[in-house]
């Protein structure tokens, strides 16, 4: 069976107040086109499809249009909720299931509905689906009052146990996939995720993950593979969402899986959407920078000897795609503080001079 793994679309997310809905729509269409071209059987969406638990109508339209294209092409899709979006996904679950779009918006006790079976091409895939688990479902107020390392362990062990329970549905004659939105210890964040949710408190160790043909992860925006007993991959976000992701080549992951052999994994680069770049320049070089900027979104640092009035307006006039503007001034030499005896001597001299002047 062939799978396409993607995650962290964050549809509806803005950049410094600028809408990127057109880019999000373009990259969603590109992902669907890749899935059609690669003859994908099932698309794996590993959470944070929306940027907000209450996405706008336009954001919902982008996602629903992409899912309609996937279903119309005869492909299935499996979707888990992330820490941004799982509540709103619940509204689509029953309707989408009729189109072979399987949505698990939030984790339930007893792992109800956490395993789906999908037959295709004479084989059967078993997909264990684990949405993001909020800490308040695991760690109560009494545990939070305990030492931090103890309640960290409560959360990670709970999530690992949920993965293990789901994996009990795997079989020797099926293609076994774990689709999850979680943080694996040792993986690298971009700094654009919610800081509280990429802390050690939420980390699951790689050795706690079950064996599978493939582990499809969402949550971290940097594309990467995590060393584990199975192929364990973060697809990453399909757009550079903020400047912490500048320079990252975004992608989707194609997974070829067979019962009798390890999965084959291939990355396909994505080309939709604007790149994010840092530019360091002077006020006199802005015009030449403008000729090289293209459509990229820029974070501009202007070097100058003195503060420049109206700098943001002057930069924006030359670089309309400048998202953030900063000024870099020469470093001020550090002045060594007077030692205490010298300082007191200076104070006594000042006082004597003042008394003499007053007399």
C-alpha positions as CSV (number, residue, x, y, z in Angstrom):
1,X,0.0,0.0,0.0
2,X,1.1,3.6,-0.6
3,X,0.6,6.3,1.9
4,X,1.2,10.0,1.8
5,X,2.2,11.5,5.2
6,X,1.7,15.2,5.9
7,X,0.9,17.2,9.1
8,X,0.7,20.7,10.7
9,X,-1.1,22.5,7.9
10,X,-2.2,25.2,10.4
11,X,-4.7,26.5,7.9
12,X,-5.8,30.0,9.1
13,X,-2.5,30.9,10.6
14,X,-1.3,34.5,9.9
15,X,2.2,36.0,9.8
16,X,2.4,39.2,11.8
17,X,-1.2,39.9,10.9
18,X,-0.9,39.0,7.2
19,X,-3.3,36.4,5.9
20,X,-1.6,33.4,4.2
21,X,-4.8,31.7,3.2
22,X,-4.0,31.8,-0.5
23,X,-0.6,30.1,0.2
24,X,-2.3,27.5,2.4
25,X,-4.8,26.8,-0.3
26,X,-2.1,26.4,-2.9
27,X,0.0,24.0,-0.8
28,X,-3.1,21.9,0.0
29,X,-3.8,21.6,-3.7
30,X,-0.2,20.7,-4.4
31,X,-0.4,17.9,-1.8
32,X,-3.5,16.5,-3.3
33,X,-1.9,16.6,-6.8
34,X,1.1,14.7,-5.5
35,X,-1.2,12.1,-3.9
36,X,-3.0,11.6,-7.2
37,X,0.2,11.4,-9.2
38,X,1.8,9.0,-6.8
39,X,-1.3,6.8,-6.8
40,X,-1.7,7.0,-3.0
41,X,-4.1,4.7,-1.3
42,X,-4.4,6.6,2.0
43,X,-3.4,10.1,3.1
44,X,-2.1,10.3,6.7
45,X,-2.7,13.8,8.3
46,X,-1.0,13.9,11.7
47,X,-2.8,16.8,13.3
48,X,-2.9,20.6,13.6
49,X,-4.8,20.8,10.3
50,X,-6.3,24.1,11.5
51,X,-4.4,26.7,13.5
52,X,-7.4,27.4,15.8
53,X,-10.0,25.3,17.5
54,X,-12.5,27.7,15.9
55,X,-11.3,28.2,12.4
56,X,-12.9,30.7,10.0
57,X,-15.3,29.6,7.3
58,X,-12.6,30.3,4.7
59,X,-10.1,28.1,6.6
60,X,-12.6,25.3,6.8
61,X,-13.3,25.6,3.1
62,X,-9.6,25.1,2.2
63,X,-9.5,21.9,4.3
64,X,-12.8,20.5,3.1
65,X,-12.0,21.2,-0.5
66,X,-8.8,19.2,-0.2
67,X,-10.5,16.3,1.5
68,X,-13.2,16.3,-1.2
69,X,-10.5,16.0,-3.8
70,X,-8.9,13.2,-2.0
71,X,-12.2,11.3,-1.6
72,X,-13.2,12.0,-5.2
73,X,-9.9,10.5,-6.4
74,X,-10.8,7.2,-4.6
75,X,-8.2,7.7,-1.8
76,X,-8.9,7.3,1.9
77,X,-7.6,9.7,4.6
78,X,-6.8,9.2,8.2
79,X,-6.7,12.4,10.4
80,X,-5.9,12.9,14.1
81,X,-6.5,16.1,16.0
82,X,-3.6,18.1,17.2
83,X,-3.2,20.5,20.1
84,X,-4.6,23.4,18.0
85,X,-7.6,21.9,16.3
86,X,-9.2,18.7,17.5
87,X,-12.5,20.1,18.9
88,X,-13.7,21.5,15.6
89,X,-12.8,18.3,13.7
90,X,-15.4,16.4,15.7
91,X,-18.2,18.0,13.7
92,X,-17.0,16.4,10.5
93,X,-16.3,12.9,11.9
94,X,-19.5,10.9,11.0
95,X,-20.1,12.6,7.7
96,X,-16.5,12.2,6.6
97,X,-16.4,8.5,7.5
98,X,-18.9,7.8,4.6
99,X,-16.2,9.1,2.3
100,X,-13.5,6.9,3.8
101,X,-12.1,9.9,5.6
102,X,-11.4,8.7,9.1
103,X,-11.2,11.4,11.8
104,X,-10.2,11.0,15.4
105,X,-10.5,14.5,16.9
106,X,-9.5,13.7,20.5
107,X,-8.4,10.8,22.5
108,X,-11.0,8.9,24.4
109,X,-10.7,6.5,27.3
110,X,-10.7,2.9,26.3
111,X,-9.2,3.9,22.9
112,X,-12.7,3.8,21.4
113,X,-12.4,3.9,17.7
114,X,-8.7,4.4,17.9
115,X,-7.9,1.6,15.4
116,X,-9.2,1.6,11.8
117,X,-8.8,-1.2,9.3
118,X,-8.5,-0.2,5.6
119,X,-8.4,-2.9,2.9
120,X,-6.9,-2.1,-0.5
121,X,-5.1,-4.0,-3.3
122,X,-5.6,-7.3,-1.5
123,X,-3.8,-6.1,1.6
124,X,-5.1,-4.6,4.8
125,X,-3.8,-1.6,6.7
126,X,-4.3,-1.2,10.4
127,X,-3.9,2.4,11.5
128,X,-3.7,3.2,15.2
129,X,-4.8,6.8,15.6
130,X,-3.6,8.8,18.6
131,X,-4.7,12.5,18.7
132,X,-2.9,15.0,21.0
133,X,-3.7,14.3,24.7
134,X,-4.0,17.5,26.8
135,X,-2.1,17.4,30.0
136,X,-5.2,18.2,32.1
137,X,-6.6,14.8,31.1
138,X,-3.6,13.1,32.7
139,X,-2.1,15.2,35.4
140,X,-4.5,16.4,38.2
141,X,-3.9,19.2,40.7
142,X,-2.5,16.8,43.3
143,X,0.2,15.5,40.9
144,X,1.2,19.0,39.8
145,X,2.1,19.7,43.4
146,X,4.6,16.9,43.3
147,X,8.1,17.4,42.0
148,X,8.1,18.3,38.3
149,X,10.0,15.3,37.1
150,X,7.4,13.0,38.7
151,X,4.4,14.5,36.9
152,X,6.4,14.7,33.7
153,X,6.8,11.0,34.0
154,X,3.0,10.6,34.6
155,X,2.2,12.2,31.3
156,X,4.8,10.5,29.1
157,X,4.1,7.0,30.6
158,X,0.3,7.5,30.1
159,X,0.8,8.5,26.4
160,X,3.2,5.6,25.9
161,X,0.7,3.2,27.4
162,X,-2.0,4.5,25.1
163,X,0.3,3.8,22.1
164,X,0.9,0.3,23.4
165,X,-2.7,-0.5,23.9
166,X,-3.5,0.7,20.4
167,X,-0.7,-1.4,19.0
168,X,-2.3,-4.5,20.4
169,X,-4.6,-4.4,17.4
170,X,-1.7,-4.8,15.0
171,X,-1.3,-8.2,13.4
172,X,1.4,-10.2,11.6
173,X,-0.5,-10.2,8.3
174,X,-1.4,-6.5,8.2
175,X,0.4,-3.3,7.4
176,X,0.7,-1.6,10.8
177,X,0.8,2.2,11.0
178,X,0.8,4.5,14.1
179,X,-0.5,7.9,13.3
180,X,0.0,10.3,16.2
181,X,0.3,13.9,17.3
182,X,2.9,14.0,20.0
183,X,6.4,15.1,21.0
184,X,9.2,12.5,20.9
185,X,12.1,13.1,23.2
186,X,15.2,14.1,21.3
187,X,13.4,15.5,18.3
188,X,14.1,19.1,17.2
189,X,11.6,21.8,17.5
190,X,11.6,24.9,15.3
191,X,10.7,27.4,17.9
192,X,7.4,28.1,16.1
193,X,5.4,25.5,18.0
194,X,3.6,26.4,21.2
195,X,6.5,26.5,23.7
196,X,4.5,24.8,26.5
197,X,3.8,21.8,24.3
198,X,7.3,21.0,23.3
199,X,8.7,21.0,26.8
200,X,10.1,17.9,28.4
201,X,6.8,17.4,30.3
202,X,5.2,16.3,27.0
203,X,8.1,14.1,25.7
204,X,7.7,10.4,25.0
205,X,10.9,8.5,24.7
206,X,11.5,6.7,21.3
207,X,11.9,3.4,23.0
208,X,8.4,3.7,24.4
209,X,6.8,3.7,20.9
210,X,5.4,0.4,19.6
211,X,6.9,-1.5,16.7
212,X,5.1,-0.8,13.4
213,X,5.8,-0.6,9.7
214,X,5.7,3.2,10.0
215,X,5.1,5.8,12.6
216,X,3.6,9.0,11.1
217,X,4.0,11.9,13.5
218,X,2.8,15.5,13.7
219,X,3.5,18.3,16.1
220,X,7.0,19.4,15.3
221,X,7.3,21.6,12.2
222,X,10.8,20.7,11.2
223,X,10.9,17.7,8.8
224,X,13.0,14.9,10.5
225,X,13.3,11.2,11.3
226,X,13.6,10.1,14.9
227,X,15.8,7.1,15.7
228,X,13.5,4.4,16.9
229,X,12.9,0.7,16.5
230,X,10.5,1.5,13.6
231,X,10.6,4.1,10.8
232,X,9.5,7.1,12.9
233,X,9.0,10.4,10.9
234,X,7.8,14.0,11.4
235,X,6.5,15.1,8.0
236,X,6.9,18.7,9.2
237,X,4.7,21.7,8.3
238,X,4.1,22.2,4.5
239,X,4.8,25.9,4.7
240,X,7.4,28.0,6.5
241,X,5.1,29.2,9.2
242,X,7.4,31.7,11.0
243,X,11.0,32.8,10.8
244,X,12.1,29.9,13.0
245,X,11.4,27.7,10.0
246,X,13.4,29.8,7.5
247,X,15.6,27.7,5.3
248,X,13.7,24.5,5.9
249,X,12.7,22.6,2.8
250,X,9.1,21.6,3.3
251,X,7.9,18.2,2.0
252,X,5.5,15.3,2.1
253,X,6.5,11.8,2.8
254,X,5.6,8.9,0.5
255,X,5.5,5.5,2.3
256,X,5.5,2.2,0.5
257,X,4.5,-0.5,2.9
258,X,4.2,-4.3,2.6
259,X,3.4,-6.8,5.2
260,X,6.6,-8.8,4.7
261,X,9.2,-6.0,4.6
262,X,10.1,-2.7,6.2
263,X,8.5,0.4,4.7
264,X,10.2,2.4,2.0
265,X,10.2,6.1,2.7
266,X,10.7,8.9,0.2
267,X,10.5,12.7,0.6
268,X,8.9,14.9,-2.1
269,X,9.7,18.6,-1.8
270,X,6.9,21.1,-1.8
271,X,7.2,24.3,-3.9
272,X,4.0,26.2,-3.0
273,X,4.1,29.2,-0.6
274,X,6.5,32.0,0.1
275,X,9.9,31.5,1.6
276,X,10.9,33.4,4.8
277,X,14.3,35.2,4.9
278,X,16.4,37.3,7.1
279,X,18.0,40.3,5.5
280,X,20.8,42.4,7.0
281,X,21.4,45.7,5.2
282,X,22.0,49.4,5.4
283,X,19.5,52.1,4.6
284,X,21.5,52.9,1.4
285,X,21.3,49.3,0.2
286,X,17.5,48.9,0.4
287,X,17.0,49.5,-3.3
288,X,19.4,46.7,-4.3
289,X,17.9,44.3,-1.7
290,X,14.5,45.0,-3.2
291,X,15.7,43.7,-6.6
292,X,16.6,40.4,-5.1
293,X,13.8,39.8,-2.6
294,X,11.2,38.5,-5.1
295,X,8.0,37.4,-3.3
296,X,9.8,36.2,-0.1
297,X,8.6,37.5,3.3
298,X,11.5,39.3,5.0
299,X,12.7,40.1,8.5
300,X,14.9,43.1,7.9
301,X,17.8,44.3,10.1
302,X,19.1,47.7,9.2
303,X,22.6,48.6,10.4
304,X,23.2,52.3,11.2
305,X,25.4,54.5,13.3
306,X,22.5,56.5,14.8
307,X,18.8,55.8,15.1
308,X,16.9,56.4,11.9
309,X,13.5,58.2,12.3
310,X,10.6,56.5,10.4
311,X,12.7,53.5,9.6
312,X,9.8,51.0,9.3
313,X,8.0,53.3,6.8
314,X,11.2,53.7,4.7
315,X,11.8,50.0,4.7
316,X,8.2,49.2,3.8
317,X,8.3,51.7,0.9
318,X,11.2,49.7,-0.7
319,X,10.3,46.2,0.6
320,X,6.6,45.8,0.8
321,X,7.1,42.2,1.9
322,X,9.1,43.2,5.0
323,X,7.2,41.6,7.9
324,X,9.5,42.8,10.7
325,X,12.0,45.6,10.8
326,X,14.8,46.1,13.4
327,X,17.6,48.5,13.7
328,X,21.2,47.5,14.7
329,X,23.3,50.2,16.3
330,X,27.0,50.0,17.2
331,X,27.6,48.4,20.5
332,X,28.2,50.9,23.3
333,X,31.6,50.3,25.0
334,X,31.2,49.0,28.5
335,X,32.2,51.5,31.2
336,X,34.1,49.9,34.1
337,X,32.4,50.8,37.4
338,X,34.5,52.7,39.9
339,X,35.9,50.6,42.7
340,X,34.3,51.3,46.1
341,X,37.3,53.1,47.7
342,X,37.7,55.3,44.6
343,X,34.1,56.0,44.5
344,X,34.0,57.1,48.2
345,X,37.2,59.2,47.7
346,X,35.5,61.0,44.8
347,X,32.4,61.5,46.9
348,X,34.5,63.0,49.8
349,X,36.4,65.3,47.4
350,X,33.1,66.5,45.9
351,X,31.7,67.2,49.4
352,X,34.9,69.2,50.4
353,X,34.7,71.2,47.2
354,X,31.0,71.9,47.9
355,X,31.7,73.0,51.5
356,X,34.5,75.3,50.3
357,X,32.4,76.9,47.7
358,X,29.5,77.3,50.2
359,X,31.9,79.0,52.7
